[in-house]
Amino acid sequence: MSEIRFDALETIADNRARFEATGMALWKNTLDQANSGSWTDKAALADPDSIWGRLIHAGISAIQTDQPEALKAYLQGRQ
């Protein structure tokens, strides 16, 4: 597993197959702190698809959050 920081989410999405081929899991913090950029729990609570959904779609498989119940409910709702 590797914690990942990025300038553009498209960089992750464009290389998703490479990460998956190596078996690498990608981890992103969405904690409400400066180094999370705009990818924060506060933003995810307001619009989970634009934060958690986009991260997952790009290939992020581990999200560190202070809102585990909200993320769990979001994931269950996607199924």
N, C-alpha and C positions, 0 to 999 in steps of 0.2 A: 504494500500500500504506500502511496506517495501523496503527501499533501501538495496541492497544486495551487499556484497563483498564476493569473493570466491577465493579459491586457485586453484580449478579445475572446469571448466565449467560442467564437467560430474556430479559433486555433485548436481548441480542445475537440470540438465536433469534427473538424477536418481530419484529425489524427486518431479518432476513436478506434478504428479498426486496428491500428498499430498497438495502442495500449491494450486492447482486448487480446490481441495475438500473443502478447508477452505474459498475459495473466495478471497484469498490473491493475489494481484497484486505485481509483483516484478519489481523494478526500478533499472536501472544501468546507471551510468554516462559514457559517452564516450568522455567527454571533454578532450582536450589536456592538461592534468595536471598529475602530478606524481601519484596521488592516483587512476588513471584509469588503471594503469598497461599497458599492451599491447593492451587494449581494447579502443583505441582512435579514434577520428574523423579522424585524419590524416591517420591512418591505414585503416579506413572504406572507406575513399575516394579512396584509392588505390585499395581496394578489399572489397567491401561492403558485399559480401557473407560470407567472413571469419570473419567479425566482427559483423555487424548488423544481418546478416542472422543466424549465429550460436547462437547469444544471443536469438533471437526470437525463433528459433527451440528448445532451451533449456527451454524456458518458460518465458523469460523476456518480459513483456508486456508494459513497459514504459522505454523509452530511453531518457535521457537528453543529448542534443547535441548542439553544436554551428553551426551545419550544417543542420538545419531543412528542407530546400528545397531539399538537397541531400537525406536525409532520406525519405522524402515524395515521391520523385521520385523513390527511391529504392522500397519502399512499394507498390507503384502503379504498378511498373514493375513486382512485384511478383504475382500479381493477375491474 
